Amino acid sequence: MAQPAAVRTVPEGWNPEDPDHWDHRLAWRTLAVTTFSLVIAFCVWYLVSAVAPKLNEVGFDLSKAQLYWLVSVPGLSGGLIRLLYMFLPPIVGTRRLVGVTSLLLALPMLGWFAAVRNPETPYWWLMVLAALTGIGGGCFSGYMPSTGYFFPKRLAGTALGLQAGIGNFGVSLIQFLGPWVMGFGLLGLGAVAAQTTRSGHVVYVYNAAIVLVPWTVAAAVMAFWLLKDVPVKANVRQQLDIFRNRNTWLLTAIYIMTFGAFSGFAAQLALLINNTFGKDSPFASSGDYTASQLPLGAAFAFLAPLIGSLVRAMWGPLCDRFGGARWTFVAGVGMTVSALVAARYLAPTSPADFWPFLAAMLVLFFFTGLGNAGTFKQMPMILPPRQAGGAIGWTAAIASFGPLFVGAALTALTPRSFFIGAACYFAICTVLVWIFYARPRAPYPS
């Protein structure tokens, strides 16, 4: 008798540590499909950061504080949604998790497509739509543990580094692609009226919200067609045992340093640049829209998360070879120093101060990528497989509040004061990495 379809989606005898019971083709296929969906998810999560700098130019009337909070809300909702997603992989399985989530990602994109076309859209509704983009950030805490179950520990750094690094690339993708597609009418949208900026330029801000909808539908189809579920089952109460392990709390603080900084600074960087150094692009003499009319923040903000994402993806094999703890320690030192250097230029006395600030931020993001790769290698090495999956989900959930933390701090403190405070936190976490994980004879070498 043929097995029911639901049963056939679960491989039998799965054990990635035993070559005879590990299907490497299924593992890498899962990594590929899930990562494709995750790239789109991060694009959705950071959609508001790409759109917000253009809203006032097309007729909205939002204050600096309102814009900071608008870009912060996805961090809050993404973190809360991650607290849900962290429990889902052993309950619903990888196949349904990725397939259904990919379809859900279309909702905030369609909502923003409609909202930005009407400058009379109320601010509270923009905040609701910003919260919905948190789905894109929230699913990370389900996707990463799901993928981790498919790989042996010796490849965990490579697999998780590739997925998280390439997935994080969605941050740069939307911040680069969004402003670019705003400059022309997309195929099939000719009937939708163009928008005119206050300076008289024709733009299509809503394109940033709609351009990836077909791709997320394709991701859902691939998930239901190609993926399977690893037979790792646990209810919510069983998964709570991660909180009895002190490494969960230590790694949470450390991951806030690495990914919390990455997500928070990436979300707010364009607004921070515009509000601190002005909006005028150094390419203002160019006649090309995408070069001359982009605000300064939009012109450069995508570079920082791009560097962090590439480093995170590339450093996975090095973490597998040399261990994650020492790279996390190096990252902490680098982040502390680069944050202090950036703070030096956040009370600018001339336009030239922008360039050393930008250089410091690019270096900071380099080290966030290195630290993210190192920390995710540490978790599967320190904790048993199911607990490692739960810890990955939990730490990712808390760190995803980064856009909220950074946005709230920038509304309450001067940018320079905030960066100095961030450097102090990075230094504390770096000491924790050294004491517990990276030093000779550390209690948890990883």
C-alpha positions as CSV (number, residue, x, y, z in Angstrom):
1,M,0.0,0.0,0.0
2,A,1.3,3.5,-0.9
3,Q,2.1,5.8,2.0
4,P,0.1,8.9,2.5
5,A,1.6,12.0,0.9
6,A,2.2,13.6,4.3
7,V,4.4,10.6,5.3
8,R,6.4,10.6,2.1
9,T,7.6,14.2,2.8
10,V,9.6,12.8,5.8
11,P,12.9,11.0,5.0
12,E,13.4,7.8,6.9
13,G,16.3,7.1,9.2
14,W,17.7,10.5,8.9
15,N,21.1,11.1,10.7
16,P,23.4,13.7,9.2
17,E,26.3,12.5,11.4
18,D,26.1,9.0,9.7
19,P,27.0,9.1,6.0
20,D,24.8,6.1,5.3
21,H,21.8,7.9,6.6
22,W,22.4,11.4,5.2
23,D,21.2,12.5,1.8
24,H,23.6,15.3,0.9
25,R,21.6,16.2,-2.2
26,L,18.5,16.8,-0.1
27,A,20.5,18.8,2.4
28,W,22.0,21.2,-0.2
29,R,18.7,21.4,-2.1
30,T,17.0,22.5,1.1
31,L,19.7,25.1,1.7
32,A,19.3,26.5,-1.8
33,V,15.5,26.8,-1.8
34,T,15.2,28.1,1.8
35,T,18.0,30.6,1.1
36,F,16.2,31.9,-2.0
37,S,13.1,32.5,0.0
38,L,15.2,34.1,2.8
39,V,16.7,36.6,0.4
40,I,13.2,37.8,-0.5
41,A,12.2,37.7,3.2
42,F,15.0,40.1,4.1
43,C,14.1,42.4,1.2
44,V,10.6,42.6,2.6
45,W,11.9,43.2,6.1
46,Y,14.0,46.2,4.9
47,L,11.5,47.4,2.4
48,V,10.5,50.3,4.7
49,S,14.2,51.4,5.0
50,A,14.3,51.7,1.2
51,V,11.0,53.5,0.8
52,A,11.0,55.8,3.9
53,P,13.7,58.3,2.6
54,K,11.5,59.0,-0.5
55,L,8.1,59.4,1.2
56,N,8.4,63.2,1.9
57,E,9.6,63.8,-1.6
58,V,6.3,62.4,-3.1
59,G,3.9,64.3,-0.9
60,F,4.0,62.8,2.6
61,D,4.7,65.1,5.5
62,L,6.5,63.0,8.1
63,S,8.9,64.3,10.8
64,K,12.4,62.9,11.4
65,A,11.2,61.1,14.5
66,Q,8.2,59.6,12.6
67,L,10.6,58.3,9.9
68,Y,13.0,56.8,12.5
69,W,10.0,55.0,14.2
70,L,8.6,53.9,10.9
71,V,11.9,52.2,10.1
72,S,12.2,50.8,13.6
73,V,8.8,49.0,13.7
74,P,9.9,46.2,11.4
75,G,12.6,45.4,14.0
76,L,10.1,45.2,16.7
77,S,7.6,43.0,14.8
78,G,10.4,40.9,13.3
79,G,11.7,40.1,16.7
80,L,8.2,39.2,18.1
81,I,7.5,37.0,15.1
82,R,10.8,35.3,15.5
83,L,9.8,34.3,19.0
84,L,6.9,32.4,17.3
85,Y,9.0,31.0,14.4
86,M,11.7,29.6,16.7
87,F,9.2,26.9,17.9
88,L,7.8,26.0,14.5
89,P,10.4,23.8,12.7
90,P,9.9,20.7,14.9
91,I,6.1,21.3,14.8
92,V,5.2,22.1,11.2
93,G,8.3,20.9,9.3
94,T,10.6,22.7,6.8
95,R,8.4,22.2,3.7
96,R,5.2,23.9,5.0
97,L,7.2,26.5,7.0
98,V,9.0,27.8,3.9
99,G,6.1,27.4,1.5
100,V,3.5,29.2,3.5
101,T,5.9,31.9,4.7
102,S,6.9,32.6,1.1
103,L,3.2,33.3,0.3
104,L,2.8,35.5,3.4
105,L,5.6,37.7,2.2
106,A,3.5,39.0,-0.6
107,L,1.0,40.6,1.8
108,P,3.2,43.5,3.1
109,M,4.6,44.1,-0.4
110,L,1.1,44.5,-1.9
111,G,0.2,46.7,1.1
112,W,3.1,49.1,0.5
113,F,2.4,49.1,-3.2
114,A,-1.0,50.6,-2.5
115,A,0.0,52.9,0.4
116,V,2.9,54.8,-1.2
117,R,0.7,55.8,-4.1
118,N,-1.4,58.0,-1.9
119,P,0.2,60.7,0.2
120,E,-3.0,60.9,2.3
121,T,-2.4,57.4,3.7
122,P,-2.5,57.9,7.5
123,Y,0.6,57.4,9.5
124,W,-1.0,54.7,11.7
125,W,-1.6,52.6,8.6
126,L,2.0,53.0,7.5
127,M,3.0,51.8,10.9
128,V,0.7,48.7,10.5
129,L,2.3,48.0,7.1
130,A,5.7,48.4,8.6
131,A,4.8,45.9,11.2
132,L,3.7,43.4,8.6
133,T,7.1,43.5,6.9
134,G,8.4,41.9,10.2
135,I,7.3,38.6,8.6
136,G,10.4,38.8,6.5
137,G,12.6,39.1,9.5
138,G,10.7,36.7,11.7
139,C,11.0,33.7,9.4
140,F,14.8,33.7,9.9
141,S,14.3,32.0,13.3
142,G,12.4,29.1,11.6
143,Y,14.5,28.9,8.4
144,M,17.9,28.7,10.0
145,P,17.1,25.8,12.5
146,S,15.3,24.0,9.7
147,T,18.4,24.0,7.5
148,G,20.7,23.2,10.5
149,Y,18.9,19.9,11.0
150,F,19.9,18.8,7.5
151,F,23.7,19.1,8.0
152,P,26.4,17.4,10.1
153,K,28.3,19.5,12.6
154,R,31.4,19.5,10.4
155,L,29.5,21.5,7.8
156,A,27.3,23.6,10.1
157,G,29.4,26.7,9.7
158,T,29.5,26.5,6.0
159,A,25.8,25.8,5.6
160,L,24.5,28.3,8.1
161,G,27.0,30.9,7.0
162,L,25.9,30.6,3.4
163,Q,22.2,30.7,4.3
164,A,22.4,33.6,6.7
165,G,25.0,35.5,4.6
166,I,23.2,35.2,1.3
167,G,19.9,35.8,3.1
168,N,21.2,39.0,4.6
169,F,22.1,40.0,1.1
170,G,18.4,40.8,0.8
171,V,19.1,43.9,2.9
172,S,21.4,45.4,0.4
173,L,19.4,44.1,-2.5
174,I,16.3,46.1,-1.6
175,Q,18.3,49.2,-0.6
176,F,20.0,49.1,-4.0
177,L,17.2,47.6,-6.2
178,G,14.4,49.7,-4.6
179,P,15.8,53.2,-5.4
180,W,16.8,51.9,-8.9
181,V,13.4,50.6,-9.9
182,M,11.8,53.8,-8.6
183,G,13.3,55.5,-11.6
184,F,11.3,53.8,-14.4
185,G,7.9,52.1,-15.1
186,L,8.0,48.4,-14.6
187,L,6.7,46.1,-17.3
188,G,3.0,45.6,-16.9
189,L,2.5,48.6,-14.6
190,G,2.1,51.2,-17.3
191,A,-1.5,51.9,-16.2
192,V,-0.4,52.9,-12.7
193,A,0.1,56.7,-12.5
194,A,3.7,57.9,-11.9
195,Q,4.6,60.1,-9.0
196,T,6.2,63.5,-9.1
197,T,8.7,64.7,-6.5
198,R,8.7,68.2,-5.1
199,S,11.7,69.0,-7.4
200,G,9.6,67.9,-10.4
201,H,11.2,64.5,-11.2
202,V,9.0,61.6,-12.2
203,V,9.4,58.5,-9.9
204,Y,7.7,55.2,-9.2
205,V,8.3,54.7,-5.5
206,Y,5.7,51.9,-5.4
207,N,7.9,49.7,-7.7
208,A,10.1,48.9,-4.8
209,A,7.1,47.2,-3.1
210,I,5.9,45.2,-6.1
211,V,9.0,44.1,-7.9
212,L,9.6,40.9,-5.9
213,V,6.0,39.6,-5.6
214,P,6.4,37.1,-8.5
215,W,9.6,35.8,-7.0
216,T,8.1,35.0,-3.6
217,V,5.3,33.1,-5.3
218,A,8.0,31.1,-7.2
219,A,9.7,30.4,-3.8
220,A,6.5,29.0,-2.4
221,V,6.1,26.7,-5.4
222,M,9.7,25.4,-5.1
223,A,9.2,24.8,-1.4
224,F,6.1,22.6,-1.7
225,W,7.6,20.8,-4.7
226,L,11.3,20.2,-3.6
227,L,11.5,20.2,0.2
228,K,11.0,17.6,2.8
229,D,10.7,17.6,6.6
230,V,13.5,16.2,8.9
231,P,11.9,13.9,11.6
232,V,12.8,16.2,14.5
233,K,9.7,16.6,16.6
234,A,9.2,18.5,19.9
235,N,6.4,20.5,21.4
236,V,6.7,24.0,22.8
237,R,7.3,22.9,26.4
238,Q,10.0,20.5,25.4
239,Q,11.8,23.2,23.5
240,L,11.9,25.6,26.5
241,D,14.8,23.5,27.9
242,I,17.2,25.8,26.1
243,F,16.7,28.4,28.8
244,R,18.3,26.2,31.4
245,N,21.6,26.3,29.6
246,R,23.6,29.4,30.4
247,N,25.2,29.3,26.9
248,T,21.8,30.3,25.5
249,W,22.0,33.6,27.5
250,L,25.7,34.2,26.8
251,L,25.3,33.6,23.0
252,T,22.2,35.8,23.0
253,A,24.2,38.8,24.3
254,I,26.9,38.1,21.8
255,Y,24.6,37.7,18.9
256,I,22.9,41.0,19.8
257,M,26.4,42.5,19.3
258,T,26.9,40.9,15.9
259,F,23.5,40.6,14.2
260,G,21.7,43.2,16.4
261,A,24.3,45.7,15.2
262,F,24.0,44.5,11.6
263,S,20.2,44.7,11.5
264,G,19.9,47.9,13.5
265,F,22.6,49.9,11.7
266,A,21.5,48.6,8.3
267,A,17.9,49.7,8.8
268,Q,18.7,53.2,10.1
269,L,21.9,54.0,8.1
270,A,20.3,55.8,5.2
271,L,18.3,58.1,7.5
272,L,21.3,58.6,9.8
273,I,23.4,59.7,6.9
274,N,20.7,62.1,5.6
275,N,20.0,63.6,9.0
276,T,23.7,64.0,9.9
277,F,25.4,64.9,6.7
278,G,22.5,66.2,4.5
279,K,20.8,64.7,1.5
280,D,22.9,66.1,-1.3
281,S,24.5,63.4,-3.3
282,P,28.2,63.8,-4.4
283,F,27.0,62.8,-7.9
284,A,24.6,65.8,-8.1
285,S,26.3,66.9,-11.3
286,S,25.3,63.8,-13.1
287,G,22.3,63.9,-15.4
288,D,21.2,60.3,-14.5
289,Y,18.3,60.0,-12.1
290,T,19.7,57.1,-10.2
291,A,23.0,58.9,-9.6
292,S,22.0,62.6,-9.3
293,Q,18.7,62.5,-7.5
294,L,19.3,59.7,-4.9
295,P,19.6,61.1,-1.4
296,L,23.1,60.7,0.0
297,G,21.9,57.9,2.4
298,A,20.3,55.9,-0.4
299,A,23.3,56.2,-2.6
300,F,25.6,54.6,-0.1
301,A,23.6,52.7,2.6
302,F,23.4,49.5,0.6
303,L,27.2,49.0,0.7
304,A,27.5,48.4,4.4
305,P,25.1,45.4,4.7
306,L,26.4,44.1,1.4
307,I,29.8,43.8,2.9
308,G,28.5,42.2,6.1
309,S,26.4,39.7,4.1
310,L,29.3,38.7,1.8
311,V,31.7,38.2,4.8
312,R,29.2,36.1,6.6
313,A,28.7,33.8,3.7
314,M,32.4,33.6,2.9
315,W,33.6,33.0,6.5
316,G,31.6,29.8,7.1
317,P,34.2,27.4,5.8
318,L,36.9,29.2,7.8
319,C,34.8,28.8,10.9
320,D,34.4,25.1,10.2
321,R,38.2,24.8,9.9
322,F,39.4,27.0,12.8
323,G,36.3,27.2,15.1
324,G,33.8,30.0,15.5
325,A,34.9,31.5,18.9
326,R,38.2,33.0,17.8
327,W,36.5,34.7,14.8
328,T,33.7,36.0,17.1
329,F,36.4,37.5,19.4
330,V,38.2,39.2,16.5
331,A,34.9,40.5,15.3
332,G,34.1,42.0,18.7
333,V,37.5,43.8,18.8
334,G,37.0,45.2,15.3
335,M,33.4,46.3,16.0
336,T,34.5,48.2,19.2
337,V,37.2,50.1,17.5
338,S,35.3,50.9,14.3
339,A,32.3,52.1,16.3
340,L,34.5,54.5,18.2
341,V,36.0,55.8,15.0
342,A,32.6,56.3,13.5
343,A,31.5,58.3,16.6
344,R,34.4,60.7,16.0
345,Y,32.8,61.9,12.8
346,L,29.1,62.1,13.9
347,A,29.3,65.7,14.9
348,P,30.6,66.8,11.5
349,T,32.4,70.1,11.0
350,S,32.6,69.8,7.2
351,P,31.2,67.7,4.4
352,A,34.5,65.9,4.2
353,D,33.7,64.2,7.5
354,F,31.3,61.9,5.6
355,W,34.0,59.9,4.0
356,P,35.8,58.7,7.1
357,F,32.4,58.0,8.7
358,L,31.4,55.9,5.8
359,A,34.7,54.0,5.8
360,A,34.3,53.3,9.6
361,M,30.8,51.9,9.0
362,L,32.0,49.7,6.2
363,V,34.7,48.3,8.5
364,L,32.1,47.9,11.2
365,F,29.8,45.9,8.9
366,F,32.8,43.7,7.8
367,F,33.2,42.6,11.4
368,T,29.5,42.1,12.0
369,G,29.6,39.6,9.1
370,L,32.6,37.8,10.6
371,G,31.0,37.7,14.0
372,N,27.7,36.4,12.7
373,A,29.4,33.6,11.0
374,G,31.5,32.8,14.1
375,T,28.5,32.8,16.5
376,F,26.4,30.5,14.3
377,K,29.2,28.0,14.1
378,Q,29.5,28.0,17.9
379,M,25.9,27.1,18.6
380,P,25.8,23.7,16.9
381,M,29.2,22.9,18.5
382,I,28.2,23.7,22.1
383,L,24.6,22.5,22.2
384,P,22.9,19.2,21.1
385,P,21.1,19.4,17.7
386,R,17.6,20.2,18.8
387,Q,18.7,22.7,21.5
388,A,21.1,24.2,19.0
389,G,18.1,24.8,16.6
390,G,16.1,26.4,19.4
391,A,19.1,28.6,20.5
392,I,19.6,29.7,16.9
393,G,16.0,30.7,16.7
394,W,15.9,32.5,20.1
395,T,19.2,34.4,19.7
396,A,18.1,35.5,16.2
397,A,14.7,36.6,17.6
398,I,16.3,38.9,20.3
399,A,19.0,40.3,18.0
400,S,16.4,41.2,15.3
401,F,15.1,43.9,17.7
402,G,18.2,45.8,16.5
403,P,16.3,48.2,14.2
404,L,14.0,49.1,17.1
405,F,16.9,49.5,19.6
406,V,18.9,51.7,17.2
407,G,15.9,53.7,16.0
408,A,14.7,54.4,19.6
409,A,18.3,55.3,20.7
410,L,18.7,57.7,17.8
411,T,15.5,59.6,18.8
412,A,16.6,59.8,22.4
413,L,20.4,60.4,22.1
414,T,22.7,62.2,19.8
415,P,24.2,59.9,17.2
416,R,27.7,60.3,18.7
417,S,26.5,59.4,22.2
418,F,24.7,56.3,20.9
419,F,27.8,55.0,19.0
420,I,30.0,55.5,22.1
421,G,27.4,53.5,24.1
422,A,27.3,50.8,21.4
423,A,31.1,50.5,21.5
424,C,31.0,49.9,25.3
425,Y,28.5,47.1,24.8
426,F,30.6,45.6,22.1
427,A,33.6,45.6,24.4
428,I,31.7,43.9,27.2
429,C,30.5,41.1,24.8
430,T,34.0,40.7,23.5
431,V,35.3,40.0,27.0
432,L,32.6,37.4,27.4
433,V,33.6,35.6,24.2
434,W,37.2,35.5,25.4
435,I,36.4,34.3,28.9
436,F,33.9,31.5,28.0
437,Y,34.8,30.4,24.5
438,A,38.0,31.8,22.8
439,R,40.8,31.7,25.5
440,P,43.1,28.8,26.1
441,R,41.3,26.3,28.4
442,A,38.0,28.1,28.0
443,P,35.1,26.2,29.5
444,Y,33.2,25.9,26.2
445,P,35.8,26.0,23.3
446,S,33.9,26.3,20.0
